Amino acid sequence: AYIATGDETAAVRRYDSRARAWSVAAPPLPPQPGDRHGPPLLVSLDSRRLWLVDPQRSSLWEWDRSRGAWSSFPLPAPLRGASVGRGGGVRTDDALFLAMGSALWRFDLASRAWRRETMPVRGGFHLDQIAADPSAIWGLLRSPLSAQRVAGRWDRLTRRWTLWGDEQDFPEYANPSRLVADGTSVWALGSGGLFRLDPAAGRWQPVITLLSGDPDVQAYLGEVVPDGAQTWFLITSVRYRTAATTLRDGKDRPRALVLVRHDRASGTFERFYAPGDVEVSSGLLPFFYFAERRKLLIEKDAVWVATENGAGRWDRRSRTWRTIPAPDTVSRGGFPAERIVRGADGTLWFMNGHSVLRSVER
């Protein structure tokens, strides 16, 4: 696990799950004029390099792990001091992309040069969040004067934008807050529901009802994770009436936790209903928090769900559920996990806003 700290002893720290100890992944940045407190923006990392933007928003920095040295690349003048969008940095095979201010910037990893990419003709929008797939950069573009947002796709080959707004059924005013690219299309999450772009028709479709499979069910989306030719969803259905898969919250409303698998080739949705002891937070966070949550971990043999008190594990072969509760020593009152990750040594980690829990399960 890595975290950008920006303190006096480290710019980035790494947690070793075997040693159960923190170490310095990258030392402090060299002193700079106008030093400003706060963590840097960690853009990308791999086994050889760390890339981050300093707190001053003045330079992009590279930490070369083999040489043990920093290299800096000044940000172009329009970028210096600019605010960064919530999903402000992504890496592709040949470049880093930053959504800063009202522009998309590309840093070529070979030439180490910056280039400002052309923004849509429909001006005045700020890039609020970006995502990448092999052929494009997807972005949510926000109007600074209203709640309006449109979706955009920047083609990496033609370097041109395509925009979708209400004329193409994109939910401009339904608080879309996150785009998830799956390699074929893109999903838009927001408080107004879940929408998917139909690539052939060029129009957006509401699909939250398709996830629940019942138009009479009110479904709340908890997470969406692309996985090869499939996309996985975690939803909570309210007013679901099948007794075998119903659980009840404090207000005695029927609820069911449902794991949904979407096959992109056939377009079908398959649902796997969790037993009553597998429960996520009864009050799911608003959709704009989803960028900070990772409630699903998709693996070859199983799907893990971060729950109110530990984890639920769905076996992909037997199609059965198993619960792994948090130890009593840490779960009095519950351990509502918001993130689940697996370390390099196979350890499962569960996190929320207050604590980190290490599991012995493999």
C-alpha positions in Angstrom: 0.0 0.0 0.0 1.3 3.5 -0.9 0.3 6.9 0.4 1.5 10.4 -0.5 2.4 12.1 2.8 4.6 15.1 1.9 6.1 15.2 5.5 9.6 16.0 6.5 10.9 12.5 6.1 9.0 11.1 3.1 7.1 12.2 0.0 5.5 8.8 -0.3 5.4 5.9 2.2 4.9 2.2 1.6 3.3 -0.3 4.0 4.9 -3.8 3.9 2.3 -6.3 4.9 4.8 -9.0 5.7 6.9 -6.8 8.0 3.8 -5.0 9.2 5.8 -1.8 9.0 5.9 1.5 7.1 8.9 2.4 5.0 10.0 5.3 2.8 9.0 4.7 -0.8 10.3 8.1 -1.9 12.2 10.7 0.2 11.1 14.3 0.6 11.0 16.4 -2.5 14.0 18.8 -2.9 13.3 22.2 -1.4 11.5 24.6 -3.7 10.7 28.3 -3.6 7.4 29.0 -2.0 7.2 25.6 -0.3 3.6 24.8 0.7 2.4 22.3 3.3 0.3 19.4 2.2 0.7 16.0 0.4 1.7 15.8 -3.3 -0.6 14.4 -5.9 0.4 10.8 -6.6 -0.3 10.3 -10.3 1.2 6.9 -11.1 3.6 4.2 -9.8 5.1 0.9 -10.9 8.1 -1.2 -10.0 10.5 1.3 -11.5 9.1 4.8 -11.0 6.8 7.0 -9.0 5.2 10.1 -10.6 3.7 12.9 -8.5 2.8 16.6 -8.7 4.2 18.8 -5.9 1.9 20.6 -3.5 2.8 23.9 -5.2 1.5 22.5 -8.5 4.7 23.8 -10.1 6.4 20.6 -11.3 5.8 16.9 -12.2 8.4 14.8 -10.3 9.8 11.4 -11.1 11.4 9.1 -8.5 13.6 6.6 -10.2 13.8 3.6 -7.8 16.9 2.1 -9.3 18.9 5.3 -9.3 17.4 6.6 -6.1 17.1 10.1 -7.5 14.4 12.7 -8.2 13.9 14.4 -11.6 11.6 17.3 -12.1 9.7 18.5 -15.2 8.2 22.0 -14.7 4.5 22.2 -15.4 3.5 24.5 -18.3 2.7 28.0 -17.2 -1.1 27.6 -17.5 -0.9 24.6 -15.2 1.1 26.1 -12.4 -1.0 26.5 -9.3 -4.1 25.2 -11.1 -6.6 23.0 -9.3 -6.7 19.3 -10.1 -9.9 17.5 -10.9 -11.1 14.8 -8.5 -9.9 12.1 -10.8 -7.1 14.3 -12.0 -4.4 12.0 -13.2 -4.3 8.7 -15.3 -1.5 6.8 -17.0 -1.6 5.1 -20.3 1.1 2.9 -22.0 3.0 6.0 -23.4 1.8 9.0 -21.4 0.5 10.6 -18.3 -2.7 12.7 -18.5 -3.7 15.4 -16.1 -7.0 17.2 -15.8 -6.0 20.5 -14.5 -7.9 23.8 -14.8 -10.0 23.7 -17.9 -7.7 21.6 -20.0 -6.4 18.1 -20.7 -2.6 17.9 -20.6 -0.5 15.1 -21.9 3.1 14.3 -20.7 4.9 12.0 -23.2 6.9 9.4 -21.3 9.4 9.0 -24.1 10.2 12.6 -25.0 9.4 14.0 -21.5 7.5 16.9 -23.1 4.1 18.4 -22.4 1.3 19.0 -24.8 -2.0 20.7 -24.3 -4.7 18.8 -26.0 -7.5 20.6 -27.8 -10.7 21.0 -25.7 -14.2 20.6 -27.1 -15.6 23.5 -29.1 -18.3 23.7 -26.5 -16.2 25.9 -24.2 -16.4 27.0 -20.6 -16.3 23.4 -19.1 -13.8 22.1 -16.6 -12.6 18.5 -16.6 -13.9 17.2 -13.3 -12.8 13.5 -13.7 -11.0 11.5 -16.3 -10.6 7.7 -16.9 -8.6 5.9 -19.5 -9.1 2.9 -21.8 -6.7 1.6 -24.5 -8.0 4.0 -27.2 -9.4 7.0 -25.4 -9.5 9.3 -22.4 -13.0 9.7 -21.0 -14.0 12.8 -19.1 -16.8 14.4 -17.1 -17.0 18.1 -18.1 -18.6 20.4 -15.6 -20.0 23.9 -16.1 -18.6 26.3 -13.5 -21.9 28.3 -13.6 -24.4 25.5 -13.0 -24.8 21.8 -12.0 -24.7 20.8 -15.7 -22.2 18.1 -16.7 -21.6 16.4 -20.0 -19.6 13.3 -20.9 -16.7 13.5 -23.3 -14.4 11.0 -25.1 -11.0 12.2 -26.4 -9.8 9.8 -29.1 -6.1 9.1 -28.7 -5.6 8.5 -32.4 -7.5 11.4 -33.9 -7.1 13.7 -30.9 -10.7 14.8 -31.2 -13.5 15.1 -28.7 -17.0 13.6 -28.8 -19.5 15.0 -26.4 -22.8 13.6 -25.1 -25.4 15.8 -23.4 -29.2 15.7 -22.8 -29.8 15.4 -26.6 -28.1 12.0 -26.4 -29.9 11.2 -23.1 -26.9 11.8 -20.9 -28.2 12.8 -17.5 -26.7 16.3 -17.5 -28.5 17.5 -14.3 -28.6 14.1 -12.4 -25.3 14.7 -10.6 -23.2 12.3 -12.6 -19.9 12.1 -10.7 -17.9 9.2 -12.0 -17.2 7.5 -15.4 -16.0 3.9 -15.5 -14.6 2.7 -18.8 -14.8 -1.1 -19.5 -12.9 -1.2 -22.8 -16.1 -1.4 -24.9 -18.3 1.4 -23.5 -18.5 3.6 -20.4 -20.8 3.7 -17.4 -21.9 7.0 -15.7 -22.7 6.9 -12.0 -24.6 9.6 -10.2 -27.3 10.3 -7.7 -29.8 10.0 -10.6 -28.9 6.4 -11.2 -26.6 4.4 -13.5 -26.3 5.0 -17.2 -24.4 3.2 -20.0 -23.4 4.5 -23.4 -24.7 2.4 -26.3 -21.7 2.6 -28.7 -23.7 1.7 -31.8 -26.6 4.1 -31.2 -24.4 6.8 -29.6 -27.0 7.3 -26.9 -27.1 6.8 -23.1 -29.4 4.3 -21.4 -30.6 4.1 -17.8 -29.7 0.6 -16.6 -30.3 0.5 -12.8 -33.6 -1.3 -13.4 -31.7 -3.9 -15.5 -29.4 -4.6 -12.6 -32.3 -5.4 -10.2 -34.3 -7.2 -12.8 -37.5 -5.8 -11.4 -39.1 -2.4 -12.3 -40.9 -2.4 -8.9 -37.6 -2.6 -7.0 -35.7 0.5 -5.9 -32.0 -0.3 -6.3 -29.0 1.5 -4.9 -25.7 1.1 -6.6 -22.7 0.4 -4.4 -19.9 -0.3 -6.8 -19.0 -1.1 -10.4 -15.8 -3.0 -11.5 -14.9 -4.0 -15.1 -13.2 -7.4 -15.3 -12.2 -8.6 -18.8 -15.3 -9.2 -20.9 -17.6 -8.7 -17.9 -18.6 -5.9 -15.5 -19.5 -6.6 -11.9 -22.0 -4.5 -9.8 -22.9 -4.5 -6.2 -26.4 -3.2 -5.5 -28.8 -3.0 -2.5 -32.5 -3.6 -3.5 -35.2 -2.1 -1.3 -38.7 -3.6 -1.2 -37.4 -6.9 -2.5 -40.0 -9.5 -1.4 -38.3 -13.0 -1.7 -38.0 -14.2 1.9 -35.0 -16.4 1.2 -32.9 -13.4 0.2 -34.4 -10.6 2.3 -32.8 -8.8 5.3 -34.2 -5.9 7.3 -32.7 -2.7 8.4 -33.7 -0.6 11.5 -36.8 0.7 9.7 -38.0 -2.8 9.0 -37.8 -2.3 5.2 -37.0 -5.4 3.2 -33.5 -5.2 1.7 -31.4 -7.6 -0.4 -27.7 -7.4 -1.3 -27.2 -8.5 -4.9 -24.1 -9.2 -6.8 -24.7 -8.6 -10.6 -22.5 -9.8 -13.5 -22.9 -8.2 -16.9 -21.6 -10.1 -19.9 -20.8 -7.4 -22.5 -20.9 -9.8 -25.5 -24.4 -11.1 -24.9 -25.7 -8.0 -23.0 -27.1 -10.2 -20.3 -27.3 -9.6 -16.5 -26.9 -12.4 -14.0 -27.8 -11.9 -10.3 -26.4 -13.7 -7.2 -28.4 -12.9 -4.1 -26.5 -12.7 -0.8 -27.7 -14.2 2.4 -28.9 -12.0 5.2 -25.6 -12.0 7.1 -23.8 -10.3 4.2 -24.7 -6.7 4.5 -23.2 -3.4 3.4 -23.9 -0.1 5.1 -27.7 0.5 5.3 -27.1 4.1 4.4 -25.0 3.9 1.3 -22.9 7.0 0.7 -23.9 9.5 -2.0 -22.7 8.7 -5.5 -20.0 11.4 -5.5 -18.1 9.4 -2.8 -17.8 6.3 -5.0 -14.4 7.4 -6.4 -13.0 6.8 -2.9 -14.7 3.4 -2.4 -13.6 -0.1 -3.5 -16.2 -2.5 -2.1 -15.6 -5.2 -4.6 -12.4 -7.3 -5.2 -12.7 -9.5 -8.3 -10.4 -12.5 -8.4 -10.2 -15.6 -10.6 -11.9 -17.9 -8.1 -14.0 -15.6 -6.0 -15.6 -12.1 -5.6 -15.0 -10.4 -2.3 -17.4 -7.8 -0.8 -16.5 -5.3 1.9 -19.4 -5.5 4.4 -20.7 -4.0 7.6 -18.5 -6.3 9.6 -15.7 -7.8 7.6 -16.2 -9.5 4.2 -18.5 -11.7 2.2 -16.9 -14.2 -0.3 -18.8 -15.5 -3.3 -17.2 -18.6 -4.8 -17.3 -18.4 -8.6 -17.2 -22.2 -9.1 -19.8 -23.3 -6.5 -21.8 -20.1 -6.6 -22.1 -20.0 -2.9 -21.6 -17.3 -0.3 -19.4 -17.4 2.9 -19.0 -14.7 5.5 -15.7 -13.8 7.1 -16.5 -11.6 10.2 -14.1 -9.2 11.8 -12.6 -10.5 15.1 -14.6 -9.5 18.2 -11.7 -7.5 19.5 -12.1 -5.0 16.7 -15.7 -5.4 15.6 -17.8 -4.4 18.6 -20.4 -2.3 17.0 -19.3 -3.5 13.5 -16.4 -2.8 11.2 -18.0 -1.1 8.2 -15.4 -1.6 5.5 -15.3 0.8 2.5 -12.3 -0.6 0.7 -10.9 -4.1 0.2 -7.5 -4.8 -1.4 -5.1 -7.7 -1.6 -1.4 -7.2 -0.9 1.4 -8.7 -2.9 1.9 -11.4 -0.3 -1.8 -12.5 -0.6 -3.0 -10.6 2.5 -6.5 -9.1 2.4 -6.8 -5.6 3.8 -10.1 -3.9 4.8 -10.2 -0.2 5.3 -12.6 2.5 6.3 -12.2 6.2 7.3 -10.8 5.3 10.7 -9.0 1.9 10.7 -7.2 -0.7 8.7 -8.0 -4.4 9.3 -5.7 -7.2 8.2 -7.2 -10.6 7.4 -5.5 -14.0 7.7 -7.8 -15.3 4.9 -6.2 -16.1 1.6 
